[in-house]
Amino acid sequence: MARKEILKLALIQAPLAWENKAQNLRYFEGKMEACLGADLILLPEMFSTGFSMKPATLAEESEGPAFKWMQEKAQALNAALSGSLIVEEKGHYYNRLYFVYPNGSYRQYDKRHLFSYAGEEKVYTAGDKKLVLEYLGWRINPQICYDLRFPVWCRNAEEFDLQYFVANWPERRSAAWQTLLQARAIENQVYLAGLNRIGEDGNGIYHSGDSAVYDPLGEKISTIAAGEEQVEIISLEYGHLQKIRERFAFLKDRDSFSVD
């Protein structure tokens, strides 16, 4: 496929209704018009429920109703759609990110690093496969929230162009969120997007969003305000990425390693 020179990325910074799938899907349905013209639309981590530790109650089967909703929206908007859901498969629960292409086909990624501080590892099963996919000629690496803290897992060993994180990252650690997003952009020489929810969850934890997009030099190129419901479409320029990598050819000096 010929590469699209400018990839238009939409971020939906939104509150989430606690453990209420129908309300959340209605909410995001109402935000889709603002995403018209985007090539890729990002939704938060566990966008249909919030970051809940009740998968036995909330999980859907693989390719369940919320996933099918993603397929319908991707096809209607002629855009890829990505976010994570609570999924049950073969007796295990996963925090699973779907990347749904405009034609309804998809790729999936199960969160590798489970947030032990909240007991995520006690009820969910960790994934073990990194995902790098191709879309409109761009190589893309999706990640989920806590994965951001682990630079070895996030390292650009596959020559991807865009890395993004969908999250439920609390405001009390927003300084770490913003710093690590910028660091991943710089060290991996990629466009880097972090899409985080806003508002208070069912445990009384406040999320300020602080969603952002950085260029490969670590320069912030988005304008989303902390704490506000907002949709922003950001244009990512492949030529800009290539010029940076050619001028500052740091990736060729990276260490080789494997991840168990």
KEKE-3310 file (N, C-alpha, C; in steps of 0.2 Angstrom, whole numbers, plus 5000, padded with zeros to 4 digits):
npx = (5004:5003:5011:5003:5005:5002:4995:4980:4976:4964:4960:4950:4947:4939:4926:4921:4907:4904:4906:4896:4891:4882:4879:4892:4894:4885:4889:4901:4897:4891:4902:4908:4905:4913:4925:4926:4935:4946:4960:4963:4956:4957:4951:4949:4957:4949:4936:4922:4918:4926:4940:4939:4939:4931:4929:4922:4909:4908:4915:4915:4913:4926:4926:4914:4899:4903:4915:4909:4902:4913:4918:4907:4907:4920:4918:4908:4914:4925:4937:4951:4949:4953:4954:4953:4945:4936:4938:4933:4940:4942:4941:4949:4952:4955:4963:4960:4966:4959:4963:4954:4951:4946:4938:4933:4941:4953:4966:4974:4979:4984:4986:5002:5009:5002:4993:4999:4998:4984:4979:4977:4983:4978:4966:4966:4973:4990:4996:5008:5013:5020:5013:5015:5009:5003:4996:4989:5002:5010:5019:5014:5013:5003:4999:4995:4991:4999:5010:5018:5027:5038:5052:5060:5050:5043:5052:5059:5062:5057:5056:5045:5033:5024:5018:5007:4997:4983:4973:4969:4974:4979:4976:4984:4997:5001:5012:5022:5016:5015:5029:5035:5028:5034:5047:5047:5044:5055:5066:5063:5061:5049:5032:5022:5008:4997:4982:4971:4958:4946:4939:4931:4932:4924:4930:4933:4944:4952:4954:4964:4966:4976:4980:4990:5000:5016:5030:5044:5055:5051:5043:5029:5014:5000:4985:4976:4967:4970:4959:4947:4933:4936:4939:4952:4960:4975:4988:5000:5015:5024:5036:5042:5045:5055:5065:5070:5075:5084:5093:5096:5103:5100:5094:5101:5111:5106:5104:5105:5092:5082:5065:5059)
npy = (4994:5011:5024:5036:5052:5062:5058:5058:5060:5057:5061:5057:5064:5060:5059:5044:5034:5025:5008:5006:5001:5004:5018:5023:5020:5026:5039:5040:5038:5050:5058:5055:5062:5074:5068:5066:5065:5061:5049:5039:5035:5037:5029:5029:5018:5003:5008:5006:5004:5010:5009:4995:4982:4971:4960:4948:4951:4961:4958:4955:4943:4938:4948:4954:4964:4978:4978:4975:4987:4995:4991:4994:5008:5011:5008:5016:5029:5028:5026:5020:5013:5013:5006:5000:4985:4975:4959:4942:4926:4909:4906:4916:4933:4948:4963:4971:4978:4984:4986:4992:4991:5002:4993:4984:4973:4967:4970:4964:4967:4962:4969:4970:4974:4973:4982:4981:4988:4992:4979:4973:4962:4951:4948:4949:4942:4943:4949:4943:4947:4958:4971:4976:4985:4988:5002:5012:5014:5017:5012:5005:5005:5000:5002:5000:5010:5007:5001:5011:5014:5005:5005:4996:4986:4995:4999:5005:4994:4989:4997:5006:5020:5027:5027:5023:5026:5021:5025:5025:5035:5041:5057:5061:5056:5063:5070:5060:5053:5063:5066:5053:5050:5060:5056:5043:5047:5054:5045:5034:5040:5043:5048:5051:5047:5050:5045:5049:5046:5057:5064:5058:5041:5026:5023:5034:5041:5053:5059:5068:5068:5075:5072:5070:5073:5070:5075:5067:5073:5076:5087:5095:5093:5095:5102:5099:5102:5100:5091:5093:5089:5085:5084:5082:5083:5079:5082:5071:5071:5062:5065:5074:5066:5057:5066:5070:5058:5056:5067:5066:5052:5042:5030:5020:5017:5010:4998:4980:4968:4955:4952:4942)
npz = (5000:4996:5005:5015:5016:5025:5041:5049:5065:5077:5094:5107:5121:5136:5149:5158:5160:5175:5174:5165:5151:5140:5142:5140:5126:5120:5123:5116:5103:5100:5099:5087:5075:5076:5073:5060:5045:5050:5050:5059:5075:5092:5107:5125:5137:5142:5137:5137:5150:5160:5171:5178:5190:5189:5180:5179:5179:5169:5157:5140:5127:5115:5101:5104:5108:5110:5103:5090:5089:5087:5075:5067:5068:5063:5049:5045:5046:5039:5044:5054:5071:5088:5104:5121:5128:5141:5140:5139:5136:5133:5147:5153:5157:5149:5147:5133:5118:5103:5086:5074:5057:5043:5035:5043:5047:5059:5071:5087:5104:5119:5135:5141:5153:5169:5180:5195:5207:5208:5208:5196:5190:5197:5193:5179:5164:5158:5142:5130:5118:5108:5097:5081:5068:5051:5043:5031:5025:5036:5050:5065:5083:5095:5113:5130:5143:5158:5152:5148:5157:5155:5147:5139:5134:5126:5117:5101:5091:5079:5069:5069:5066:5073:5089:5102:5117:5126:5139:5157:5167:5183:5189:5200:5197:5186:5182:5180:5169:5158:5157:5154:5142:5133:5134:5128:5115:5111:5113:5105:5093:5086:5081:5095:5104:5118:5125:5137:5149:5157:5173:5187:5194:5198:5210:5216:5211:5203:5186:5175:5162:5152:5139:5125:5110:5103:5093:5084:5090:5103:5104:5109:5100:5100:5107:5117:5132:5149:5159:5152:5142:5126:5108:5097:5081:5074:5063:5057:5050:5038:5031:5039:5050:5044:5040:5053:5058:5048:5050:5063:5067:5077:5080:5074:5083:5093:5106:5104:5109:5117:5122:5135)
capx = (5000:5006:5010:4999:5010:4999:4991:4976:4975:4959:4960:4944:4948:4932:4924:4918:4902:4907:4904:4890:4892:4877:4880:4898:4894:4880:4893:4906:4893:4889:4908:4910:4905:4919:4931:4926:4941:4952:4962:4964:4953:4958:4947:4953:4958:4942:4932:4915:4917:4931:4946:4936:4942:4926:4928:4917:4903:4908:4918:4912:4917:4930:4922:4907:4895:4907:4919:4905:4901:4919:4918:4902:4909:4925:4916:4904:4918:4930:4943:4952:4946:4956:4953:4953:4939:4937:4937:4934:4942:4944:4941:4953:4950:4960:4962:4962:4966:4958:4964:4949:4952:4939:4934:4930:4946:4956:4972:4972:4985:4983:4990:5007:5010:4996:4994:4998:4996:4977:4977:4975:4986:4974:4959:4967:4979:4994:4998:5015:5015:5020:5010:5017:5004:5003:4990:4990:5009:5013:5020:5011:5014:4999:5001:4990:4992:5005:5015:5022:5033:5043:5055:5062:5045:5041:5058:5058:5066:5054:5056:5038:5033:5019:5017:5002:4995:4977:4975:4966:4980:4976:4979:4990:5003:5001:5019:5025:5012:5018:5036:5036:5026:5039:5053:5046:5044:5062:5071:5061:5061:5042:5026:5019:5001:4994:4975:4969:4951:4945:4934:4932:4930:4919:4934:4934:4950:4951:4959:4964:4967:4983:4981:4995:5004:5023:5034:5050:5060:5048:5040:5021:5010:4993:4983:4971:4968:4969:4952:4941:4931:4939:4941:4957:4963:4982:4991:5006:5019:5029:5042:5045:5048:5060:5070:5072:5078:5090:5098:5099:5102:5102:5091:5106:5116:5103:5107:5101:5090:5076:5061:5056)
capy = (5000:5017:5027:5042:5057:5065:5054:5062:5056:5060:5059:5059:5065:5060:5055:5037:5032:5019:5001:5007:5001:5007:5025:5025:5019:5032:5045:5040:5039:5057:5062:5053:5068:5078:5065:5066:5067:5057:5042:5035:5038:5034:5029:5027:5011:5001:5014:5005:5002:5012:5004:4991:4975:4966:4957:4942:4955:4966:4956:4952:4938:4941:4951:4955:4969:4984:4977:4976:4994:4998:4989:4998:5015:5012:5007:5022:5034:5026:5027:5015:5015:5009:5007:4993:4983:4970:4953:4935:4921:4903:4906:4921:4939:4952:4970:4970:4983:4982:4991:4990:4995:5004:4988:4979:4968:4970:4967:4965:4967:4961:4973:4966:4975:4973:4987:4977:4993:4991:4972:4971:4955:4946:4946:4949:4938:4947:4947:4942:4948:4965:4972:4982:4984:4993:5006:5018:5014:5019:5006:5008:5001:5001:5000:5002:5013:5005:4999:5017:5014:5000:5007:4990:4984:5000:5001:5004:4989:4986:5003:5009:5027:5030:5023:5027:5023:5022:5025:5027:5036:5046:5064:5061:5054:5066:5072:5054:5052:5068:5065:5047:5051:5064:5052:5038:5050:5056:5039:5030:5044:5042:5052:5048:5049:5047:5047:5047:5048:5063:5063:5053:5035:5023:5022:5041:5043:5058:5058:5075:5068:5077:5068:5074:5071:5073:5073:5063:5077:5077:5093:5094:5096:5095:5107:5097:5105:5095:5091:5095:5085:5088:5080:5085:5080:5081:5079:5068:5072:5057:5068:5077:5060:5055:5072:5070:5052:5056:5072:5063:5045:5039:5023:5015:5016:5007:4991:4974:4964:4952:4952:4936)
capz = (5000:4996:5011:5016:5018:5032:5044:5053:5071:5082:5101:5111:5129:5138:5155:5157:5165:5178:5173:5161:5144:5136:5142:5137:5119:5117:5123:5110:5097:5100:5097:5081:5070:5077:5071:5052:5041:5053:5048:5065:5081:5098:5113:5131:5140:5145:5136:5138:5157:5165:5173:5183:5192:5190:5173:5179:5178:5164:5151:5134:5123:5110:5096:5107:5106:5110:5097:5084:5088:5084:5068:5063:5067:5058:5043:5044:5046:5034:5048:5059:5077:5093:5111:5124:5131:5145:5136:5141:5131:5136:5154:5155:5156:5146:5145:5126:5114:5096:5081:5069:5051:5040:5032:5048:5049:5065:5075:5094:5108:5126:5139:5144:5160:5172:5186:5202:5212:5209:5208:5190:5189:5201:5189:5172:5161:5154:5135:5129:5111:5106:5091:5076:5062:5046:5041:5026:5024:5042:5055:5071:5089:5101:5120:5135:5150:5162:5148:5146:5162:5153:5140:5135:5130:5122:5113:5094:5088:5073:5064:5069:5065:5077:5095:5106:5123:5128:5147:5163:5171:5188:5190:5205:5194:5179:5180:5177:5162:5153:5156:5150:5135:5130:5134:5123:5108:5110:5113:5100:5087:5083:5084:5101:5107:5124:5125:5143:5151:5162:5177:5193:5192:5203:5216:5218:5208:5198:5180:5172:5155:5150:5133:5121:5105:5103:5087:5086:5094:5109:5104:5109:5094:5102:5111:5122:5139:5155:5163:5148:5136:5119:5102:5093:5076:5074:5057:5057:5043:5037:5029:5045:5054:5040:5041:5059:5058:5044:5053:5070:5066:5084:5081:5072:5088:5099:5108:5103:5115:5116:5128:5136)
cpx = (5004:5005:5007:5004:5008:4994:4987:4974:4970:4960:4954:4945:4941:4931:4921:4913:4904:4903:4897:4891:4888:4878:4886:4898:4890:4885:4898:4903:4892:4896:4911:4910:4911:4925:4931:4932:4947:4954:4962:4961:4954:4953:4951:4953:4951:4937:4924:4913:4920:4935:4943:4940:4937:4924:4923:4910:4902:4911:4913:4916:4921:4925:4914:4904:4899:4912:4915:4903:4907:4919:4913:4904:4915:4923:4912:4908:4924:4937:4945:4950:4950:4955:4953:4947:4941:4934:4938:4935:4945:4945:4946:4951:4956:4958:4965:4961:4964:4960:4959:4950:4945:4935:4932:4935:4949:4963:4970:4979:4982:4988:4996:5009:5004:4998:4993:4996:4988:4975:4975:4977:4982:4968:4960:4973:4983:4995:5005:5018:5015:5017:5013:5013:5005:4996:4992:4998:5013:5014:5018:5011:5009:5001:4995:4993:4999:5011:5020:5028:5039:5046:5058:5056:5043:5046:5057:5063:5064:5053:5048:5038:5028:5018:5012:4999:4988:4977:4969:4971:4978:4980:4985:4996:5004:5008:5022:5022:5015:5025:5038:5034:5031:5045:5053:5047:5052:5067:5069:5060:5054:5038:5023:5013:4999:4987:4972:4962:4952:4940:4936:4929:4926:4923:4935:4941:4949:4957:4958:4966:4974:4985:4986:4998:5011:5026:5040:5056:5057:5045:5032:5018:5003:4991:4977:4972:4966:4962:4946:4939:4933:4940:4946:4959:4970:4985:4998:5010:5024:5036:5045:5048:5055:5066:5073:5077:5085:5095:5101:5098:5104:5099:5097:5111:5113:5106:5102:5099:5084:5072:5058:5048)
cpy = (5006:5021:5034:5047:5060:5060:5058:5058:5060:5057:5062:5058:5065:5057:5048:5036:5025:5013:5002:5007:5005:5015:5027:5025:5025:5039:5046:5041:5046:5061:5060:5058:5072:5075:5064:5068:5064:5051:5037:5038:5034:5035:5027:5019:5009:5006:5013:5004:5007:5007:5000:4984:4970:4963:4951:4945:4958:4963:4954:4947:4942:4942:4951:4962:4976:4983:4978:4983:4997:4997:4994:5006:5016:5012:5013:5028:5034:5028:5021:5018:5010:5011:5000:4992:4977:4964:4946:4930:4915:4903:4911:4928:4943:4959:4971:4976:4981:4988:4989:4994:4997:4998:4983:4974:4971:4967:4968:4964:4967:4964:4968:4967:4977:4977:4984:4982:4993:4984:4969:4964:4950:4944:4946:4945:4943:4945:4946:4943:4955:4966:4978:4980:4989:4996:5012:5019:5016:5012:5009:5003:5003:4999:5003:5004:5012:5003:5005:5017:5009:5001:5001:4987:4989:5002:5000:5000:4987:4992:5006:5017:5031:5025:5027:5023:5026:5021:5027:5029:5042:5052:5065:5059:5057:5068:5066:5053:5057:5067:5059:5047:5055:5060:5047:5041:5051:5049:5034:5033:5042:5048:5048:5051:5046:5049:5044:5050:5054:5061:5058:5047:5032:5022:5029:5044:5047:5058:5065:5074:5069:5073:5073:5070:5074:5071:5070:5067:5079:5084:5092:5097:5096:5100:5105:5099:5100:5096:5092:5090:5088:5082:5084:5081:5083:5078:5077:5068:5067:5060:5071:5072:5058:5060:5071:5064:5052:5061:5069:5056:5041:5032:5018:5013:5012:5000:4986:4970:4960:4952:4945:4936)
cpz = (5000:5002:5010:5019:5025:5034:5049:5059:5076:5089:5104:5118:5132:5145:5153:5162:5168:5177:5169:5154:5139:5136:5139:5129:5116:5117:5117:5103:5095:5098:5090:5075:5070:5074:5063:5049:5044:5050:5053:5071:5087:5104:5119:5132:5143:5144:5137:5146:5162:5168:5179:5184:5193:5183:5173:5177:5171:5157:5146:5131:5118:5104:5098:5105:5106:5104:5091:5083:5085:5077:5064:5062:5063:5051:5041:5043:5041:5038:5053:5066:5082:5100:5115:5128:5136:5141:5139:5135:5134:5143:5157:5153:5154:5146:5138:5122:5107:5092:5075:5063:5048:5037:5037:5051:5055:5067:5083:5098:5115:5130:5143:5151:5164:5179:5193:5208:5214:5208:5202:5188:5192:5197:5181:5170:5157:5147:5135:5122:5110:5099:5087:5070:5057:5044:5037:5025:5030:5047:5062:5077:5094:5108:5124:5142:5153:5158:5147:5151:5160:5147:5136:5131:5125:5116:5105:5091:5081:5068:5064:5069:5070:5083:5099:5112:5124:5136:5151:5168:5176:5188:5195:5203:5187:5177:5177:5170:5157:5152:5152:5143:5131:5129:5129:5116:5107:5109:5107:5093:5083:5085:5090:5103:5113:5125:5132:5145:5156:5167:5183:5192:5198:5210:5219:5216:5202:5192:5177:5165:5153:5143:5129:5115:5104:5096:5089:5090:5101:5110:5104:5103:5095:5107:5116:5129:5144:5158:5158:5143:5130:5114:5098:5087:5074:5067:5058:5051:5043:5035:5035:5049:5050:5041:5047:5060:5054:5047:5059:5070:5072:5084:5079:5077:5094:5100:5106:5109:5113:5123:5129:5138)
residu = (MET:ALA:ARG:LYS:GLU:ILE:LEU:LYS:LEU:ALA:LEU:ILE:GLN:ALA:PRO:LEU:ALA:TRP:GLU:ASN:LYS:ALA:GLN:ASN:LEU:ARG:TYR:PHE:GLU:GLY:LYS:MET:GLU:ALA:CYS:LEU:GLY:ALA:ASP:LEU:ILE:LEU:LEU:PRO:GLU:MET:PHE:SER:THR:GLY:PHE:SER:MET:LYS:PRO:ALA:THR:LEU:ALA:GLU:GLU:SER:GLU:GLY:PRO:ALA:PHE:LYS:TRP:MET:GLN:GLU:LYS:ALA:GLN:ALA:LEU:ASN:ALA:ALA:LEU:SER:GLY:SER:LEU:ILE:VAL:GLU:GLU:LYS:GLY:HIS:TYR:TYR:ASN:ARG:LEU:TYR:PHE:VAL:TYR:PRO:ASN:GLY:SER:TYR:ARG:GLN:TYR:ASP:LYS:ARG:HIS:LEU:PHE:SER:TYR:ALA:GLY:GLU:GLU:LYS:VAL:TYR:THR:ALA:GLY:ASP:LYS:LYS:LEU:VAL:LEU:GLU:TYR:LEU:GLY:TRP:ARG:ILE:ASN:PRO:GLN:ILE:CYS:TYR:ASP:LEU:ARG:PHE:PRO:VAL:TRP:CYS:ARG:ASN:ALA:GLU:GLU:PHE:ASP:LEU:GLN:TYR:PHE:VAL:ALA:ASN:TRP:PRO:GLU:ARG:ARG:SER:ALA:ALA:TRP:GLN:THR:LEU:LEU:GLN:ALA:ARG:ALA:ILE:GLU:ASN:GLN:VAL:TYR:LEU:ALA:GLY:LEU:ASN:ARG:ILE:GLY:GLU:ASP:GLY:ASN:GLY:ILE:TYR:HIS:SER:GLY:ASP:SER:ALA:VAL:TYR:ASP:PRO:LEU:GLY:GLU:LYS:ILE:SER:THR:ILE:ALA:ALA:GLY:GLU:GLU:GLN:VAL:GLU:ILE:ILE:SER:LEU:GLU:TYR:GLY:HIS:LEU:GLN:LYS:ILE:ARG:GLU:ARG:PHE:ALA:PHE:LEU:LYS:ASP:ARG:ASP:SER:PHE:SER:VAL:ASP)
# end
